[in-house]
Amino acid sequence: MELLEYIIANWDLIVVRTGQHLAIVGVAVGLAILTGVPIGIAISQNKRAAAGVLYVASIIITIPSIALFGIMIPVLSLIGQGIGYVPAVIAVLLYSQLPIIRNTYTAISNLDPALREAARGMGLTRLQRLREVELPLAIPVIMAGVRIAVVMNIGVTAIAAYIGAGGLGVFISRGISQTDPRQLITGALAVSILAVAADLALLGFQKLLTSPGLRETARAPA
């Protein structure tokens, strides 16, 4: 009962911090898509480059989030951005690279070679094949990587409260420091609900982007 009363009394604040949370994740993952998808496409042409890029991205994602946020402070302090929104976005951007690059690389690499040959036989250039054949077929797998990045980083962004970036993690950090379970549970619930809602929204968007032929194939009985 106390938890419900706290949520109702602080609803406006919850909405504001949810907006801050989404601003960090949305910008970071958006930038990760703009960089990660081209990288994934590029490395699909070279297995050695792919191994190196994926190895580096894997190392980054193993760094504890609190440590990565901490590393950002002295580095970005050199340009006056040691705490707050900017380091949070950069950290989440780095964490988003692996699932997006890996899924893009996997999707492009595993396309049926016969499809490429058919497109080449129709006289399509490399860019036209990519735009009109390869990317439409790869969309479901690429979007799966985006969904993983978003859901994962909604949780990671809660740590950004410790470097002054705001977001729903403020409830969690204050709940811990003030030994207030109401704030702690409110923050945890809000982060979980936001992650589920974002995943469902992206799943719907993925279905919209997927070509009708692929949707029918996915629904067809085995």
Buried (B, 14 or more C-beta within 10 A) or exposed (E): EEBEEBBEEBEEEBEBBBEBBBBBBBBBBBBBBEBBBEBBBBBBEEEEBBEEBBEEBEEBBEBEBEEBBBEBBEEBEEEEBBBBBBBBBBBBBBBBBBBBBBBBBBBBBEBEEEEBEEBBEEEBEEEBBBEEBBBBBBBBBBBBBBBBBBBBBBBBBBBBBBBBBBBBBBBBBBBEEEEBEBBBBBBBBBBEEBBEEBBEEBEEEBEEBBEEEBEEEEEEEE
